[in-house]
Amino acid sequence: MEVSGPEDDPLLAQLHRVQCPVCQQAMPAAHINAHLDRCLLLHPAGLAEPAQPRAKRRRPSESSALKQPATPTAAESSEGEAEEPDDGGESEDRESDDAPPTPSGARLLPDFPGARPGSPGGKGAGPRPAAAAAAGGASPRSWGEAEAPEEEEAAGDADGEDDAGRWDADAGAAAFGAPGGRPRAPAAEEVRQLLEGKPLADTMRPDALQDFVGQGRAVGPETLLRSLLEASEVPSLILWGPPGCGKTTLAHIIANNSKKHSIRFVTLSATSAKTTDVRDVIKQAQNEKRFFKRKTILFIDEIHRFNKSQQDTFLPHVECGTITLIGATTENPSFQVNAALLSRCRVIVLEKLPVEAVVTILMRAVNSLGIQVLDSSRPADPLSHGGNSSSESSVLIEDKAVDTLAHLSDGDARAGLNGLQLAVLARLSARKTFGKKGGQSYPPSRVLVTESDVKEGLQRSHILYDRAGEEHYNCISALHKSMRGSDSSAALYWLGRMLEGGEDPLYVARRLVRFASEDVGLADPSALTQAVATYQGCHFIGMPECEVLLAQCVVYLARAPKSVEVYSAYNNVKACLRGHQGPLPPVPLHLRNAPTRLMKDLGYGQGYKYNPAYSEPVEQEYLPQELRGVDFFKQRRC
């Protein structure tokens, strides 16, 4: 069965006529390629990119020809002419034969990059770019738009192109981008696959110092440590900072840099490693240094979990240079790291990340996942069921949600990234049940993560507090100093930081009792009664009801008049006793008790004047002879 082409049917020829993009001449679509080969030789400026090998053509199948009249290719037209001459086909074929040959058989109209055979079944993975669609007389479509198999096959046969010349959607989007110059956005399931199986905080670790944000004081461009790390001259370090500030990430960057300089990098965790594991690493490091002159960097995460004897294992090997030790800790190394080991390492203090740095990290993760940030000030219907453009992501997040997540993370990038991962996965899971809840048979085409989703995932602010660590002492010190300065508002804030962080209320109450005597003292003697009553109330009812009791006592003590007269005088007494040279002076005899005859015979109690027995003031010395005239309320020295 012969299939007539556009040469035989004037109507089909008219329907399949296209315009040359170089010379603007209209012609049948079957001869556009041959015409462009000749036209580009005459107009070299139209050649936009180097020519690539021409894709192999294939005759249209009989089934596809029956579905829609096909336009034969230039090669097929010449074959048809040999079998059955035709006036229209002969003139058109002669025009093709007169075209000058291309060098080395190359096609002057460049093939689009990324072209490859389609998916099984002879159908391309996605629509073609605009130029290829124009050659076939079809209008360009969005990359994400689905296409019926019959229409796709007919369009491929109409312009004489087989599946080898058809664009793959992923490769095409990556090469040319979606309309508007933007890459093809991932679908919701692709985002789910990226998030499942591994924490986002671990996936987003940067590999270079240029991407390490928020620690400019420690590893900024002008710092000494930055210069040493870039030169691969890594000294022994103790990285000290709160959780999520970048200690492990900085070690990861050092590890990547070490691989480039053939430096061995070994990672151990003090939570699971034993002393034998450390000794094995040190033994291997000795062999590497002896036989291959190769350095070894040993990273110990949570080094404060090693006891003093385990930390002593590193001492000789760090000192002689067998290993370069990098330890990470959230605890104050002055208390948790051996002093001898601390003197052989440089302490790098990493601070809590500012909100701006956390926002930068979160936006980097959002962009890497292909999630679109939605401007909350712009009115839109992000959950529209209509087909969305391929350049617009199927997963969106409000810009307010990113800002809220950064603030709730409290400077912990790990908490922020994990919160983002949890919120997105929760919305993707809820997308599956949307149809059942809303009475629809299909889920929405786009998923929106809102500010409320982020708050619901974290429940409350991520508060950095450790009841046994340095933050415990930092907060109680801030509370004490705020009450001493009569700032009741600041005192309440630090009280809330401690209680919300899980502090024992009885510990706070004990500190208030101390404050009532130390800082308020005789200026308001009832303050001590108030503090003791608060302690008893906390003991009776516990948390969370005792929060109000503590708050009341804190405000009372902050607003009370202050006097450190007693506290200062007693400190003078202690200083006198500790600074005394020689034996302490004895108690004067007239101040001694004499319960027995022997003690009375020795002079105990002789000359003592019983004050109630006198109506006038009694002149009597109560200090030892060496301290006569000393007033501890006015002077410190004895």
C-alpha positions as a printed NumPy array, in Angstrom:
array([[  0.   ,   0.   ,   0.   ],
       [  1.428,   3.348,  -1.07 ],
       [  1.012,   6.384,   1.059],
       [  0.66 ,   9.645,  -0.769],
       [  2.887,  12.483,   0.382],
       [  2.343,  16.212,   0.296],
       [  3.625,  16.289,  -3.295],
       [  0.614,  14.235,  -4.447],
       [ -1.968,  15.992,  -2.31 ],
       [ -1.907,  19.79 ,  -2.621],
       [ -3.929,  20.136,   0.569],
       [ -1.403,  18.129,   2.573],
       [  1.44 ,  20.013,   0.949],
       [ -0.133,  23.266,   2.036],
       [ -0.736,  22.023,   5.571],
       [  2.862,  20.831,   5.951],
       [  4.605,  23.899,   4.591],
       [  7.049,  25.556,   6.955],
       [  9.184,  28.675,   6.864],
       [ 12.973,  28.594,   6.711],
       [ 14.387,  30.337,   9.807],
       [ 17.342,  31.696,   7.739],
       [ 15.837,  33.066,   4.518],
       [ 12.157,  33.121,   5.6  ],
       [ 11.157,  31.116,   2.486],
       [  8.113,  28.825,   2.748],
       [  8.457,  25.239,   1.545],
       [  7.196,  21.711,   2.226],
       [  8.314,  20.366,   5.571],
       [  9.853,  17.284,   3.938],
       [ 12.584,  19.367,   2.327],
       [ 13.426,  21.758,   5.138],
       [ 16.632,  19.908,   6.113],
       [ 18.086,  19.838,   2.62 ],
       [ 17.138,  23.457,   2.089],
       [ 18.765,  24.507,   5.354],
       [ 21.986,  22.699,   4.382],
       [ 22.197,  24.83 ,   1.272],
       [ 20.872,  27.993,   2.892],
       [ 23.396,  27.909,   5.721],
       [ 26.253,  27.67 ,   3.21 ],
       [ 24.975,  30.805,   1.538],
       [ 24.398,  32.55 ,   4.891],
       [ 27.238,  31.472,   7.235],
       [ 26.001,  33.861,   9.93 ],
       [ 23.037,  31.615,  10.477],
       [ 25.288,  28.791,  11.665],
       [ 24.907,  29.061,  15.433],
       [ 27.012,  26.141,  16.64 ],
       [ 29.352,  23.44 ,  15.26 ],
       [ 27.781,  20.769,  13.151],
       [ 27.28 ,  17.338,  14.656],
       [ 26.815,  13.963,  12.946],
       [ 23.411,  13.56 ,  11.425],
       [ 21.082,  11.266,  13.295],
       [ 20.308,   8.02 ,  11.555],
       [ 16.873,   7.966,   9.946],
       [ 14.377,   5.214,   9.815],
       [ 11.447,   4.586,   7.489],
       [  8.112,   5.213,   9.147],
       [  6.329,   2.075,  10.141],
       [  3.255,   1.058,   8.219],
       [  1.106,   1.303,  11.322],
       [  2.128,   4.893,  11.938],
       [  1.562,   5.73 ,   8.276],
       [ -1.993,   4.426,   8.516],
       [ -2.721,   6.621,  11.52 ],
       [ -1.754,   9.85 ,   9.767],
       [ -0.472,  10.665,   6.267],
       [  3.258,  10.93 ,   6.602],
       [  5.56 ,  13.368,   4.902],
       [  8.469,  11.467,   3.306],
       [ 12.006,  12.509,   3.978],
       [ 14.355,  13.736,   1.281],
       [ 15.996,  10.314,   0.989],
       [ 12.64 ,   8.571,   0.78 ],
       [ 11.484,  11.026,  -1.883],
       [ 14.388,  10.098,  -4.128],
       [ 13.624,   6.406,  -3.663],
       [  9.992,   7.029,  -4.559],
       [ 11.075,   8.886,  -7.682],
       [ 13.07 ,   5.915,  -8.941],
       [ 10.104,   3.619,  -8.554],
       [  7.333,   5.921,  -9.798],
       [  8.245,   9.337, -11.233],
       [  6.091,  12.249, -10.208],
       [  6.243,  15.808, -11.442],
       [  5.923,  17.42 ,  -8.067],
       [  8.263,  15.019,  -6.361],
       [ 10.776,  15.217,  -9.223],
       [ 11.101,  18.977,  -9.034],
       [ 11.466,  18.94 ,  -5.3  ],
       [ 13.978,  16.077,  -5.382],
       [ 16.026,  17.869,  -8.029],
       [ 16.219,  20.823,  -5.713],
       [ 17.576,  18.553,  -3.009],
       [ 20.115,  16.946,  -5.33 ],
       [ 21.423,  20.344,  -6.432],
       [ 22.282,  21.289,  -2.891],
       [ 26.034,  21.305,  -2.261],
       [ 27.352,  18.387,  -0.218],
       [ 28.253,  18.97 ,   3.4  ],
       [ 31.813,  18.371,   4.624],
       [ 32.432,  14.779,   5.686],
       [ 28.758,  14.087,   5.473],
       [ 28.074,  16.386,   8.409],
       [ 24.691,  17.99 ,   8.723],
       [ 24.849,  21.772,   8.764],
       [ 21.659,  22.079,  10.815],
       [ 23.08 ,  21.006,  14.171],
       [ 21.387,  18.233,  16.055],
       [ 20.248,  19.198,  19.508],
       [ 22.491,  18.008,  22.33 ],
       [ 21.275,  15.263,  24.569],
       [ 19.406,  13.403,  21.806],
       [ 19.163,   9.707,  22.408],
       [ 16.747,   6.876,  21.68 ],
       [ 13.442,   7.162,  23.406],
       [ 11.963,   4.919,  26.01 ],
       [ 10.838,   1.384,  25.154],
       [  7.984,   1.257,  22.769],
       [  9.434,   3.687,  20.283],
       [  8.173,   6.792,  22.091],
       [ 10.461,   9.63 ,  23.134],
       [ 10.846,  10.417,  26.792],
       [  9.643,  13.943,  26.229],
       [  8.647,  16.518,  23.62 ],
       [ 11.089,  18.048,  21.194],
       [ 12.543,  21.536,  21.369],
       [ 10.898,  24.389,  19.559],
       [ 13.106,  24.222,  16.439],
       [ 12.429,  20.529,  15.895],
       [  8.725,  21.033,  16.499],
       [  8.629,  23.859,  13.971],
       [ 10.241,  21.622,  11.358],
       [  7.405,  19.179,  11.792],
       [  4.723,  21.851,  11.691],
       [  3.888,  21.315,  15.352],
       [  3.785,  24.061,  17.948],
       [  6.256,  23.841,  20.847],
       [  4.9  ,  22.449,  24.106],
       [  6.005,  22.773,  27.692],
       [  8.502,  20.177,  28.834],
       [  6.259,  18.722,  31.499],
       [  3.149,  18.377,  29.296],
       [  2.039,  14.819,  28.611],
       [  1.385,  13.72 ,  25.036],
       [ -0.787,  10.958,  23.612],
       [  1.151,   8.086,  21.968],
       [ -0.702,   8.466,  18.683],
       [  0.015,  12.192,  18.455],
       [  3.641,  11.719,  19.412],
       [  4.198,   9.014,  16.803],
       [  2.377,  10.935,  14.102],
       [  4.363,  14.076,  14.796],
       [  7.571,  12.09 ,  14.561],
       [  6.575,  10.593,  11.214],
       [  5.343,  13.877,   9.818],
       [  8.741,  15.526,   9.776],
       [ 10.61 ,  12.393,   8.845],
       [ 12.436,  12.148,  12.185],
       [ 12.649,   8.894,  14.078],
       [ 13.066,   8.46 ,  17.827],
       [ 16.837,   8.773,  17.567],
       [ 16.41 ,  12.44 ,  16.72 ],
       [ 13.87 ,  13.051,  19.487],
       [ 14.788,  14.887,  22.685],
       [ 14.959,  13.173,  26.014],
       [ 13.109,  15.383,  28.498],
       [ 15.779,  15.288,  31.203],
       [ 18.693,  15.79 ,  28.828],
       [ 16.89 ,  18.49 ,  26.921],
       [ 15.929,  20.415,  30.024],
       [ 19.451,  20.208,  31.331],
       [ 20.938,  21.385,  28.034],
       [ 18.57 ,  24.152,  26.987],
       [ 16.38 ,  24.653,  30.022],
       [ 12.676,  25.134,  30.18 ],
       [ 10.981,  28.133,  28.606],
       [ 12.45 ,  31.274,  30.088],
       [ 15.959,  29.82 ,  30.391],
       [ 15.244,  27.937,  33.636],
       [ 16.006,  24.225,  34.12 ],
       [ 13.258,  21.676,  34.276],
       [ 11.899,  21.511,  37.818],
       [ 11.797,  18.13 ,  39.592],
       [  8.524,  16.426,  40.332],
       [  7.242,  15.792,  43.836],
       [  8.346,  12.159,  43.799],
       [ 11.859,  13.183,  42.763],
       [ 12.029,  15.512,  45.764],
       [ 10.831,  12.692,  47.996],
       [ 13.553,  10.38 ,  46.706],
       [ 16.189,  13.042,  47.384],
       [ 15.014,  13.461,  50.973],
       [ 14.455,   9.846,  51.943],
       [ 17.176,   7.575,  53.24 ],
       [ 19.713,  10.148,  54.465],
       [ 19.531,  13.204,  56.715],
       [ 19.491,  16.421,  54.756],
       [ 22.047,  17.903,  57.152],
       [ 24.561,  15.27 ,  56.08 ],
       [ 23.725,  15.581,  52.391],
       [ 24.223,  19.342,  52.349],
       [ 27.695,  19.393,  53.91 ],
       [ 29.898,  21.674,  51.791],
       [ 33.178,  20.376,  50.383],
       [ 35.084,  23.667,  50.204],
       [ 35.857,  26.5  ,  52.577],
       [ 34.239,  28.941,  50.166],
       [ 30.855,  27.368,  50.968],
       [ 31.437,  27.294,  54.736],
       [ 29.318,  30.142,  56.114],
       [ 28.712,  31.718,  59.487],
       [ 32.193,  31.344,  61.042],
       [ 34.074,  34.313,  59.664],
       [ 35.944,  34.95 ,  62.911],
       [ 37.374,  31.428,  62.996],
       [ 38.013,  30.595,  59.332],
       [ 37.399,  33.872,  57.539],
       [ 39.365,  34.869,  54.427],
       [ 41.982,  36.813,  56.403],
       [ 42.455,  34.385,  59.304],
       [ 45.597,  32.412,  59.978],
       [ 43.712,  29.124,  60.171],
       [ 42.192,  29.694,  56.717],
       [ 45.653,  30.212,  55.24 ],
       [ 46.968,  27.06 ,  56.892],
       [ 44.023,  24.956,  55.724],
       [ 44.305,  26.181,  52.139],
       [ 48.018,  25.349,  52.196],
       [ 47.205,  21.894,  53.622],
       [ 49.298,  22.66 ,  56.71 ],
       [ 46.782,  21.47 ,  59.275],
       [ 47.848,  21.831,  62.922],
       [ 46.368,  19.841,  65.786],
       [ 43.02 ,  21.438,  66.593],
       [ 40.257,  21.32 ,  69.166],
       [ 37.007,  22.549,  67.586],
       [ 34.764,  23.849,  70.347],
       [ 31.253,  25.093,  69.715],
       [ 27.535,  24.423,  70.21 ],
       [ 25.73 ,  21.698,  68.259],
       [ 25.106,  22.441,  64.598],
       [ 27.681,  25.238,  64.3  ],
       [ 29.874,  23.412,  61.75 ],
       [ 32.502,  21.42 ,  63.668],
       [ 31.979,  18.157,  61.798],
       [ 31.477,  20.04 ,  58.534],
       [ 34.817,  21.799,  58.935],
       [ 36.455,  18.432,  59.548],
       [ 34.721,  17.114,  56.41 ],
       [ 36.185,  19.993,  54.389],
       [ 39.641,  19.278,  55.794],
       [ 39.21 ,  15.621,  54.831],
       [ 38.346,  16.516,  51.229],
       [ 41.309,  18.843,  51.029],
       [ 43.573,  16.15 ,  52.483],
       [ 42.696,  13.716,  49.705],
       [ 43.996,  16.203,  47.146],
       [ 47.367,  16.268,  48.919],
       [ 47.592,  12.486,  49.583],
       [ 47.117,  12.943,  53.319],
       [ 45.465,  10.098,  55.183],
       [ 42.323,  11.129,  57.088],
       [ 40.785,   8.831,  59.715],
       [ 37.539,   9.502,  61.575],
       [ 36.588,   8.039,  64.955],
       [ 33.754,   8.808,  67.333],
       [ 34.501,   8.876,  71.026],
       [ 31.005,   7.576,  71.707],
       [ 31.816,   4.175,  70.197],
       [ 35.595,   3.942,  69.737],
       [ 37.823,   2.242,  72.281],
       [ 41.447,   2.718,  73.234],
       [ 42.415,  -0.268,  71.083],
       [ 40.87 ,   1.435,  68.05 ],
       [ 42.963,   4.523,  68.694],
       [ 46.129,   2.465,  69.073],
       [ 45.438,   0.653,  65.797],
       [ 45.093,   3.969,  63.981],
       [ 48.298,   5.266,  65.565],
       [ 50.171,   2.105,  64.563],
       [ 49.012,   2.464,  60.965],
       [ 50.01 ,   6.13 ,  61.048],
       [ 53.507,   5.178,  62.191],
       [ 53.857,   2.735,  59.299],
       [ 52.536,   5.277,  56.783],
       [ 55.001,   7.867,  58.002],
       [ 57.953,   5.465,  58.136],
       [ 57.536,   3.758,  54.765],
       [ 55.63 ,   6.27 ,  52.629],
       [ 56.345,   9.616,  54.345],
       [ 52.585,  10.119,  54.445],
       [ 50.838,  12.222,  57.067],
       [ 47.796,  11.073,  59.022],
       [ 45.033,  13.295,  60.362],
       [ 42.872,  11.728,  63.076],
       [ 39.471,  13.303,  63.692],
       [ 37.814,  12.446,  67.016],
       [ 34.196,  13.518,  67.233],
       [ 32.879,  14.245,  70.748],
       [ 36.397,  13.992,  72.161],
       [ 35.142,  15.012,  75.601],
       [ 33.573,  11.541,  75.884],
       [ 37.083,  10.087,  76.236],
       [ 38.26 ,   9.966,  79.846],
       [ 41.607,  11.357,  80.959],
       [ 43.513,   8.097,  80.518],
       [ 42.141,   7.621,  77.003],
       [ 43.105,  11.172,  76.085],
       [ 46.626,  10.532,  77.373],
       [ 47.018,   7.977,  74.567],
       [ 47.356,  10.813,  72.055],
       [ 50.013,  12.791,  73.932],
       [ 53.326,  11.321,  72.675],
       [ 52.087,  10.833,  69.119],
       [ 50.732,  14.363,  68.779],
       [ 53.949,  15.773,  70.2  ],
       [ 56.233,  13.834,  67.841],
       [ 54.007,  14.454,  64.807],
       [ 52.903,  10.877,  64.137],
       [ 49.319,  12.094,  63.896],
       [ 47.611,  15.435,  63.564],
       [ 44.717,  15.426,  66.008],
       [ 41.447,  17.226,  65.336],
       [ 38.937,  16.946,  68.145],
       [ 35.367,  18.244,  68.174],
       [ 33.506,  18.958,  71.394],
       [ 30.463,  20.821,  72.621],
       [ 31.867,  21.082,  76.158],
       [ 34.361,  23.571,  77.501],
       [ 37.771,  22.002,  76.738],
       [ 39.219,  23.668,  79.832],
       [ 37.183,  21.22 ,  81.913],
       [ 36.749,  18.225,  79.616],
       [ 40.087,  17.902,  77.777],
       [ 43.35 ,  16.923,  79.409],
       [ 45.448,  20.017,  80.08 ],
       [ 48.573,  18.373,  78.64 ],
       [ 46.73 ,  17.524,  75.422],
       [ 45.127,  20.953,  75.322],
       [ 48.538,  22.63 ,  75.41 ],
       [ 49.553,  20.696,  72.269],
       [ 46.474,  21.729,  70.282],
       [ 45.064,  25.002,  69.062],
       [ 41.539,  25.68 ,  70.328],
       [ 39.205,  27.01 ,  67.613],
       [ 35.998,  28.504,  69.013],
       [ 33.026,  28.182,  66.646],
       [ 30.133,  30.42 ,  67.588],
       [ 26.419,  29.873,  67.296],
       [ 25.361,  30.559,  63.709],
       [ 23.546,  33.853,  63.13 ],
       [ 20.087,  33.793,  61.604],
       [ 21.409,  35.118,  58.284],
       [ 23.842,  32.199,  57.988],
       [ 21.108,  29.664,  58.763],
       [ 18.883,  31.261,  56.113],
       [ 21.729,  30.959,  53.595],
       [ 22.172,  27.278,  54.43 ],
       [ 18.441,  26.591,  54.19 ],
       [ 18.13 ,  28.41 ,  50.858],
       [ 21.047,  26.397,  49.493],
       [ 19.221,  23.201,  50.456],
       [ 15.938,  24.442,  48.988],
       [ 17.601,  25.28 ,  45.672],
       [ 19.452,  21.967,  45.516],
       [ 16.17 ,  20.104,  45.962],
       [ 14.501,  22.137,  43.224],
       [ 11.936,  23.583,  45.625],
       [ 10.494,  26.916,  44.577],
       [ 10.393,  29.71 ,  47.169],
       [  7.012,  31.416,  47.093],
       [  6.81 ,  35.108,  47.826],
       [  4.132,  35.363,  50.49 ],
       [  3.29 ,  38.918,  49.453],
       [  2.3  ,  37.8  ,  45.949],
       [ -1.289,  36.525,  45.619],
       [ -1.346,  33.171,  43.884],
       [ -3.075,  29.814,  43.84 ],
       [ -0.129,  27.451,  44.358],
       [ -2.326,  24.377,  44.784],
       [ -4.039,  24.729,  41.44 ],
       [ -4.986,  21.432,  39.819],
       [ -4.162,  22.73 ,  36.385],
       [ -1.036,  21.691,  34.549],
       [  1.848,  23.778,  35.733],
       [  4.751,  24.938,  33.631],
       [  7.779,  22.679,  33.654],
       [  9.931,  25.558,  34.863],
       [  7.82 ,  25.828,  38.03 ],
       [  8.5  ,  23.297,  40.749],
       [  5.791,  20.974,  41.976],
       [  6.991,  21.601,  45.556],
       [  6.896,  25.128,  46.948],
       [  7.797,  26.699,  50.279],
       [  6.837,  30.083,  51.649],
       [  9.646,  32.54 ,  52.219],
       [  8.218,  33.16 ,  55.695],
       [  8.569,  29.451,  56.427],
       [ 12.301,  29.582,  55.686],
       [ 12.76 ,  32.63 ,  57.917],
       [ 10.738,  31.073,  60.728],
       [ 12.708,  27.861,  60.492],
       [ 15.965,  29.803,  60.731],
       [ 14.794,  31.622,  63.855],
       [ 13.438,  28.502,  65.546],
       [ 16.687,  26.628,  64.918],
       [ 18.49 ,  28.881,  67.428],
       [ 21.726,  28.894,  65.448],
       [ 21.738,  25.12 ,  64.885],
       [ 22.048,  24.441,  61.153],
       [ 21.511,  20.723,  61.673],
       [ 18.202,  21.352,  63.438],
       [ 17.137,  23.73 ,  60.675],
       [ 17.924,  21.317,  57.839],
       [ 16.296,  18.398,  59.625],
       [ 13.245,  20.553,  60.292],
       [ 13.065,  21.446,  56.602],
       [ 13.335,  17.794,  55.627],
       [ 10.604,  16.812,  58.088],
       [  8.228,  19.546,  56.933],
       [  8.63 ,  18.74 ,  53.22 ],
       [  8.254,  14.994,  53.729],
       [  5.165,  15.561,  55.862],
       [  3.535,  17.656,  53.144],
       [  4.44 ,  15.133,  50.445],
       [  2.885,  12.363,  52.532],
       [ -0.253,  14.423,  53.108],
       [ -0.49 ,  14.956,  49.347],
       [ -1.37 ,  11.299,  48.857],
       [ -4.371,  11.537,  51.171],
       [ -5.616,  14.84 ,  49.764],
       [ -8.015,  13.19 ,  47.359],
       [ -9.657,  11.129,  50.095],
       [-10.061,  14.054,  52.481],
       [-11.183,  16.566,  49.861],
       [-13.487,  14.251,  47.953],
       [-11.232,  14.403,  44.899],
       [ -9.979,  11.483,  42.874],
       [ -6.571,  13.046,  42.33 ],
       [ -4.015,  14.89 ,  44.508],
       [ -3.047,  18.517,  43.854],
       [ -0.401,  19.01 ,  41.209],
       [  1.708,  21.168,  43.543],
       [  2.638,  20.942,  47.23 ],
       [  3.074,  24.007,  49.435],
       [  5.053,  24.028,  52.7  ],
       [  3.762,  26.836,  54.89 ],
       [  4.991,  28.561,  58.024],
       [  2.511,  26.607,  60.141],
       [  3.92 ,  23.326,  58.806],
       [  7.385,  24.32 ,  59.991],
       [  6.138,  25.334,  63.431],
       [  4.139,  22.145,  63.765],
       [  7.185,  20.061,  62.906],
       [  9.443,  21.679,  65.492],
       [  6.649,  22.14 ,  68.071],
       [  8.741,  24.716,  69.963],
       [ 11.928,  26.686,  69.674],
       [ 15.107,  24.671,  69.528],
       [ 16.781,  25.893,  72.73 ],
       [ 20.464,  25.314,  73.234],
       [ 20.847,  24.209,  76.859],
       [ 22.767,  21.519,  78.658],
       [ 22.069,  20.893,  82.327],
       [ 25.566,  19.513,  82.847],
       [ 27.502,  21.698,  80.426],
       [ 28.794,  25.21 ,  80.137],
       [ 25.464,  26.695,  79.05 ],
       [ 24.059,  25.667,  82.429],
       [ 26.533,  27.916,  84.231],
       [ 26.286,  30.673,  81.648],
       [ 22.533,  31.04 ,  82.112],
       [ 22.548,  30.952,  85.914],
       [ 25.301,  33.559,  85.909],
       [ 23.248,  35.761,  83.592],
       [ 20.215,  35.366,  85.876],
       [ 22.208,  36.301,  88.963],
       [ 23.763,  39.376,  87.351],
       [ 20.42 ,  40.54 ,  85.928],
       [ 18.814,  40.468,  89.383],
       [ 21.832,  42.234,  90.863],
       [ 21.399,  44.966,  88.253],
       [ 17.676,  45.263,  89.146],
       [ 16.643,  44.349,  85.567],
       [ 13.563,  42.26 ,  86.259],
       [ 12.776,  41.817,  82.545],
       [ 16.183,  40.339,  81.731],
       [ 16.04 ,  38.204,  84.87 ],
       [ 12.738,  36.689,  83.747],
       [ 14.215,  35.97 ,  80.312],
       [ 17.157,  34.012,  81.688],
       [ 14.853,  32.182,  84.079],
       [ 12.72 ,  31.162,  81.104],
       [ 15.791,  30.032,  79.155],
       [ 16.736,  27.712,  81.973],
       [ 13.288,  26.297,  82.694],
       [ 12.388,  25.815,  79.02 ],
       [ 15.725,  24.124,  78.504],
       [ 14.866,  21.535,  81.165],
       [ 16.656,  22.907,  84.222],
       [ 15.784,  21.529,  87.662],
       [ 13.584,  24.168,  89.388],
       [ 15.008,  23.292,  92.798],
       [ 18.472,  24.223,  91.577],
       [ 17.193,  27.653,  90.553],
       [ 15.377,  28.049,  93.887],
       [ 18.56 ,  27.273,  95.821],
       [ 20.388,  29.937,  93.865],
       [ 17.653,  32.438,  94.724],
       [ 18.071,  31.703,  98.424],
       [ 21.748,  32.447,  98.09 ],
       [ 21.033,  35.673,  96.186],
       [ 18.584,  36.869,  98.859],
       [ 21.345,  36.819, 101.459],
       [ 24.325,  37.757,  99.293],
       [ 22.967,  40.668,  97.241],
       [ 19.846,  41.85 ,  99.076],
       [ 21.052,  41.123, 102.576],
       [ 20.117,  43.555, 105.328],
       [ 18.554,  46.029, 102.89 ],
       [ 15.437,  43.812, 102.857],
       [ 15.64 ,  40.945, 105.368],
       [ 12.265,  39.583, 104.175],
       [ 13.858,  38.656, 100.839],
       [ 15.421,  35.615, 102.446],
       [ 12.02 ,  34.526, 103.733],
       [ 10.569,  34.954, 100.246],
       [ 13.325,  32.834,  98.689],
       [ 13.033,  30.031, 101.236],
       [  9.253,  29.93 , 100.754],
       [  9.806,  29.696,  96.998],
       [ 12.105,  26.715,  97.437],
       [  9.553,  24.939,  99.603],
       [  6.762,  25.669,  97.115],
       [  8.814,  24.25 ,  94.227],
       [  9.496,  21.17 ,  96.289],
       [  5.79 ,  20.701,  97.013],
       [  4.223,  21.166,  93.571],
       [  7.057,  20.768,  91.048],
       [  7.022,  21.731,  87.376],
       [  5.296,  23.269,  85.524],
       [  3.17 ,  24.871,  88.268],
       [  6.18 ,  26.154,  90.2  ],
       [  7.23 ,  28.356,  87.272],
       [  5.106,  31.209,  88.613],
       [  6.628,  30.888,  92.079],
       [ 10.119,  31.199,  90.686],
       [  9.109,  34.109,  88.463],
       [  7.579,  35.953,  91.433],
       [ 10.673,  35.462,  93.549],
       [ 12.986,  36.538,  90.717],
       [ 11.047,  39.768,  90.169],
       [ 10.912,  40.462,  93.928],
       [ 14.651,  40.021,  94.329],
       [ 15.407,  42.072,  91.221],
       [ 13.307,  45.008,  92.481],
       [ 14.413,  44.784,  96.118],
       [ 17.031,  47.199,  97.505],
       [ 20.513,  45.74 ,  97.462],
       [ 23.181,  45.544, 100.135],
       [ 26.372,  43.503, 100.052],
       [ 27.584,  44.738, 103.437],
       [ 27.411,  41.328, 105.069],
       [ 28.783,  39.536, 102.022],
       [ 31.76 ,  41.902, 101.73 ],
       [ 32.56 ,  41.846, 105.438],
       [ 32.612,  38.085, 105.485],
       [ 34.9  ,  38.012, 102.462],
       [ 37.275,  40.289, 104.399],
       [ 37.282,  37.813, 107.243],
       [ 38.142,  34.955, 104.906],
       [ 40.906,  36.961, 103.325],
       [ 42.346,  37.741, 106.762],
       [ 42.356,  34.128, 107.815],
       [ 43.839,  32.819, 104.571],
       [ 46.523,  35.468, 104.486],
       [ 47.62 ,  35.158, 108.13 ],
       [ 51.278,  34.327, 108.628],
       [ 52.186,  31.833, 111.355],
       [ 49.843,  30.245, 113.883],
       [ 46.445,  31.788, 114.373],
       [ 46.096,  33.842, 117.6  ],
       [ 44.398,  32.073, 120.514],
       [ 40.986,  32.964, 121.863],
       [ 41.3  ,  35.522, 124.706],
       [ 40.839,  33.914, 128.149],
       [ 37.954,  36.138, 129.19 ],
       [ 35.966,  34.927, 126.165],
       [ 36.471,  31.261, 126.923],
       [ 33.826,  29.165, 128.64 ],
       [ 34.719,  27.603, 132.001],
       [ 32.409,  24.679, 132.722],
       [ 34.893,  22.899, 135.076],
       [ 36.899,  23.931, 138.138],
       [ 40.168,  23.171, 136.383],
       [ 39.317,  25.543, 133.547],
       [ 38.344,  28.245, 136.026],
       [ 41.66 ,  27.739, 137.84 ],
       [ 43.437,  28.202, 134.498],
       [ 41.784,  31.598, 134.096],
       [ 39.082,  30.718, 131.616],
       [ 36.283,  33.308, 131.707],
       [ 38.015,  35.615, 134.167],
       [ 37.304,  39.278, 133.564],
       [ 34.35 ,  38.713, 131.26 ],
       [ 31.596,  41.285, 131.64 ],
       [ 28.063,  39.971, 131.168],
       [ 26.433,  42.689, 129.086],
       [ 22.819,  42.32 , 130.32 ],
       [ 24.052,  42.943, 133.854],
       [ 25.047,  46.477, 132.953],
       [ 22.732,  49.328, 132.171],
       [ 25.353,  51.239, 130.226],
       [ 27.475,  50.078, 127.285],
       [ 30.285,  47.742, 128.224],
       [ 33.839,  48.423, 127.114],
       [ 35.267,  45.008, 126.304],
       [ 37.595,  43.584, 123.619],
       [ 36.315,  40.689, 121.584],
       [ 39.119,  40.189, 119.056],
       [ 42.501,  38.603, 119.741],
       [ 45.234,  40.893, 120.927],
       [ 46.86 ,  40.856, 117.464],
       [ 43.645,  42.05 , 115.754],
       [ 42.592,  44.796, 118.1  ],
       [ 41.071,  47.746, 116.245],
       [ 40.346,  45.826, 113.037],
       [ 36.922,  46.54 , 111.474],
       [ 36.077,  44.012, 108.775],
       [ 33.217,  46.174, 107.516],
       [ 35.646,  48.903, 106.59 ],
       [ 38.914,  47.156, 105.749],
       [ 40.038,  43.842, 104.369],
       [ 43.475,  43.372, 105.873],
       [ 44.013,  42.191, 109.422]])
